[in-house]
Amino acid sequence: MIDFRSDTITKPTQEMLDAMMNASVGDDVFMEDPSVNALEDKVAKMFGQESAIFCPSGTMCNQIAIKVHTHPGDEVICGDLAHVYHYEGGGMAMNSGVTAKLLKGDRGRFTANDIQSVINPDDVHKPHTSLVCVEDTSNKGGGAIWSHNNLKAIGELCQKSGMKYHLDGARAFNALIESGVAPEEYGKYFDSISICLSKGLGAPVGSVLIGDVSFIHQARRVRKVFGGGMRQAGFLAAAGIYALDNHVDRLKIDHQRAKQAGALLESLPYVERVLGVETNIVIYYLKEGHSVQAHIENMKNKNVLVIGMGGQAVRIVYHLDVTDSQHNNYMDILKKEF
Ligand SMILES: Cc1ncc(COP(=O)(O)O)c(C=O)c1O
């Protein structure tokens, strides 16, 4: 089966498992797990930031960041396709008591100008606008990358307006590798960054939240409250270290393959359009009258798993566990769909 449903489905390689089994561990709630400490140091340095904290999931990193950066009653600005809004179970309302102002952007991306017009004035009737969240790459936006200048301009506006700035970087390495921007650049603008080890990088579990010492100190408390204080988590951290050392550069392969798939999908008679492929995610829209469910079944019968994204949209995601021969098979399958 060629499983394109998500880049979260990868299983650890033998080398990663070896690294996990050889990890030195301790109690991470006591901050005594050498592997977790090494991962946190490594990631903080990578992004030119002071500190970092290992968490069980990207959702928890985002939710901790929102909790630390806001007060109940505040408003958070994010894109209309944002994971923090659509796919975290209403967590920002439940955990932090905040509301969201959704910006309609280009595939999940918006600009400093878009933000400027929705920052609430200091008026008792209005929620206090305290945080901007961006998602790079944008998942629901089909893996779209934010331009570096745009991210920088938003950072400057946040600083000027007293708002905090959080990056949901579940797929930040896809963006960084593709655009050639150094991680330290992101560290300069954002007050907090969440990166996921368990997506394109192929670790079984884990995300890291990055920020300055004071932010991470508060984040550590919130992580405990959310039930995310793990004990001998070094086995998982070792997988993350292995992933960062060995699986970042290869993301380019996923991007190249996704672009090839996108080009073929675009010419299929039942495909209306394909969102421009920038990284490892391809979102394509079936023409009206073509059932997404039937398409998913048709693909499944050909040993290909894809998922629907609402309406006529279908998504495929390239990742570490899609082999060369699976990619070639998929290309052949698509060619027969003409
Ligand atoms: C953009 C984005 N942010 C956050 C997450 C949440 O990550 P997790 O599944 O580890 O909670 C995901 C998961 O797919 C995602 O795509």
The ligand as a Gaussian input file, in Angstrom:
#p B3LYP/6-31G(d) Opt

LIG

0 1
 C        0.391000      22.500000      10.713000
 C        0.236000      21.563000      11.856000
 N        0.382000      22.031000      13.099000
 C        0.263000      21.233000      14.163000
 C       -0.003000      19.895000      14.012000
 C       -0.196000      19.049000      15.236000
 O        0.755000      18.099000      15.413000
 P        0.436000      16.789000      16.304000
 O       -0.301000      15.870000      15.421000
 O        1.805000      16.316000      16.675000
 O       -0.341000      17.242000      17.476000
 C       -0.168000      19.356000      12.730000
 C       -0.478000      17.928000      12.549000
 O       -0.624000      17.419000      11.477000
 C       -0.050000      20.219000      11.616000
 O       -0.209000      19.778000      10.374000

